[in-house]
Amino acid sequence: MEEFLKHDLEPLSYLVYCLAVFTMLKKQKPSRRIVLFLYYLLASVIIAIACHSVDEINRILYNTFFFMTICVLSFYYRDLVLSAMKKKVILGLFVLNLALFVNQSVVSNQLIEINNYSYAITYLTIVVYALLFFHQVMTNVTEANILHQFDFWLASGYLMYFVGCFFIILFYDNVEVKHRAVLWSVQNIILLFSSMLTLFGAVWIRYQVKYY
């Protein structure tokens, strides 16, 4: 069970996300959603390989995955928000994360190293993206039911996962090595809950559209 929580739950959760996005592709196919589907499909493969690889390959794959994550989610939310100011904020945060990745992988040649503070900035960046979306929803109130918006469920899941990850990664190095596997398992469980929440929202929206 411990091995499953550490190594297999994470790629499984990305497959659940993939299924959630695929469910909504049957309803709408904006380019950002297609990109998101392909991202989660690729993520499930990359992480599955990383979780069963030697340390060096594991770290390279995880660093590459995090860079891919910030690229895709920056594109997704920049396309989603309407305000020019919000778009500039997202672009600025993306440039910051890009600079951190270039510094770590090219300048410092540390692609095989895990930098928890860089990860924390990435987590916090995605939390900001989700909050920008929620601010947009609250300042542009319509008669449409917010629960019928897939992006509401997606952002809710992101808040659940990335806020938790932000605090976990900050204290990860301060925890005894023998207890770090527990933190990693907790992080993967939160990821599963967030993906299941998103899938629930997608299925619920499909049900509402079909019967109402």
C-alpha positions in Angstrom: 0.0 0.0 0.0 2.8 2.4 0.9 4.5 1.7 -2.5 1.2 2.4 -4.3 0.7 5.7 -2.5 4.3 6.8 -3.3 4.7 5.6 -6.8 1.4 4.7 -8.5 -1.2 7.1 -7.1 0.3 10.2 -8.7 0.1 9.0 -12.4 -3.3 7.5 -11.7 -4.5 10.9 -10.5 -3.3 12.5 -13.7 -5.2 9.9 -15.7 -8.3 10.9 -13.7 -7.7 14.5 -14.7 -7.2 13.4 -18.3 -10.6 11.6 -18.1 -12.3 14.7 -16.7 -11.0 17.0 -19.4 -11.9 14.4 -22.1 -15.4 14.3 -20.7 -15.7 18.0 -21.4 -14.2 17.8 -24.8 -17.4 16.1 -26.0 -19.2 19.3 -25.1 -16.7 22.0 -26.0 -13.3 21.9 -27.8 -11.6 25.2 -27.3 -7.9 24.9 -28.1 -6.9 25.5 -24.4 -8.9 22.4 -23.4 -7.4 20.2 -26.0 -3.9 21.3 -24.9 -4.9 20.5 -21.3 -6.1 17.1 -22.2 -2.8 16.3 -24.1 -0.9 17.7 -21.1 -2.5 15.4 -18.6 -2.2 12.4 -21.0 1.5 13.1 -21.3 1.9 13.9 -17.6 0.5 10.4 -16.6 3.1 8.8 -18.8 6.1 11.0 -17.7 5.3 10.6 -14.0 4.7 6.8 -14.3 8.1 6.5 -15.8 9.7 8.9 -13.3 8.2 7.1 -10.3 9.9 3.8 -11.3 13.3 5.2 -12.5 16.6 5.7 -10.8 17.1 9.0 -8.9 18.9 10.9 -11.7 16.3 10.1 -14.3 13.5 10.7 -11.8 14.7 14.2 -11.1 15.3 15.1 -14.7 11.7 14.0 -15.6 10.2 15.8 -12.6 12.0 19.0 -13.4 10.9 18.7 -17.1 7.3 18.0 -15.9 7.2 21.1 -13.7 8.4 23.2 -16.6 5.8 21.7 -18.8 3.2 22.3 -16.1 3.9 26.0 -15.8 3.9 26.4 -19.6 0.6 24.7 -20.1 -1.3 26.3 -17.2 0.1 29.7 -18.0 -1.3 29.3 -21.6 -4.6 27.9 -20.3 -5.3 30.7 -17.8 -4.0 33.5 -20.0 -6.5 32.4 -22.6 -9.2 32.0 -20.0 -9.0 35.4 -18.3 -10.5 38.5 -19.9 -8.7 41.4 -18.2 -5.6 42.7 -19.9 -4.1 43.3 -16.4 -4.7 39.6 -15.4 -3.1 38.5 -18.7 0.0 40.6 -17.9 0.2 39.2 -14.4 0.1 35.7 -15.8 2.7 36.5 -18.4 4.9 38.0 -15.7 4.6 35.0 -13.4 5.4 32.7 -16.4 8.5 34.7 -17.2 9.6 34.4 -13.5 9.2 30.6 -13.6 10.9 30.4 -17.0 13.9 32.3 -15.6 14.1 30.0 -12.6 14.0 26.9 -14.9 16.7 28.3 -17.2 18.9 29.3 -14.3 18.6 25.8 -12.7 18.9 23.7 -15.9 21.2 25.8 -18.1 23.1 28.3 -16.0 23.6 26.2 -12.9 23.5 22.9 -14.7 21.3 21.4 -12.0 18.6 19.7 -14.0 19.3 16.5 -12.0 18.7 18.4 -8.7 15.4 19.1 -6.9 15.0 22.7 -5.9 12.1 22.8 -3.4 11.9 26.6 -3.4 11.5 26.7 -7.2 8.8 24.1 -6.9 7.1 26.2 -4.2 7.1 29.2 -6.5 5.5 27.1 -9.2 2.8 25.9 -6.8 2.2 29.4 -5.6 2.0 30.7 -9.2 -0.8 28.3 -10.1 -2.7 29.2 -6.9 -2.5 32.8 -8.1 -3.9 31.7 -11.5 -6.8 30.0 -9.9 -7.5 33.1 -7.7 -7.4 35.3 -10.7 -10.1 33.1 -12.3 -12.3 33.2 -9.2 -11.9 37.0 -9.1 -13.1 37.2 -12.7 -16.1 35.0 -11.9 -17.0 37.2 -8.8 -16.7 40.5 -10.7 -18.6 39.3 -13.8 -21.7 37.8 -12.3 -24.2 36.4 -14.7 -27.4 34.3 -14.5 -25.4 31.2 -15.6 -24.9 28.7 -12.8 -21.2 28.7 -11.8 -21.5 25.0 -11.1 -22.1 24.5 -14.8 -18.6 25.9 -15.6 -15.9 23.2 -15.9 -13.2 25.8 -15.2 -14.8 26.4 -11.7 -14.3 22.8 -10.8 -10.8 22.7 -12.3 -9.7 25.8 -10.4 -11.3 24.5 -7.2 -9.2 21.3 -7.5 -6.1 23.3 -8.3 -6.6 25.4 -5.1 -7.0 22.2 -3.0 -3.8 20.6 -4.4 -1.4 23.4 -5.0 -2.0 25.2 -1.7 -1.4 21.9 0.1 1.7 21.2 -2.0 3.1 24.7 -1.3 3.2 24.1 2.5 4.4 20.5 2.1 7.3 21.4 -0.1 8.4 24.3 2.2 8.8 21.9 5.1 10.0 18.9 3.1 13.7 19.3 3.7 13.1 19.9 7.4 11.5 16.5 7.9 13.5 13.4 8.7 14.3 11.4 5.6 12.3 8.4 6.9 9.2 10.5 7.2 9.4 12.2 3.8 7.6 9.3 2.1 4.6 10.0 4.3 4.6 13.7 3.1 4.9 12.5 -0.5 2.0 10.1 0.0 -0.2 12.9 1.6 0.6 15.1 -1.4 -0.5 12.3 -3.8 -3.7 11.7 -1.8 -4.5 15.4 -2.1 -3.8 15.2 -5.9 -6.3 12.3 -6.1 -9.0 14.2 -4.3 -8.5 17.3 -6.5 -8.7 15.1 -9.7 -11.8 13.3 -8.4 -13.4 16.7 -7.6 -12.7 17.9 -11.1 -14.0 14.6 -12.6 -17.2 14.9 -10.4 -17.7 18.4 -11.7 -17.3 17.3 -15.4 -19.7 14.3 -15.0 -22.2 16.5 -13.1 -22.2 19.1 -15.9 -22.7 16.5 -18.5 -25.6 15.1 -16.5 -27.2 18.5 -16.1 -26.9 19.3 -19.8 -28.4 15.9 -20.8 -31.4 16.0 -18.5 -32.1 19.7 -18.1 
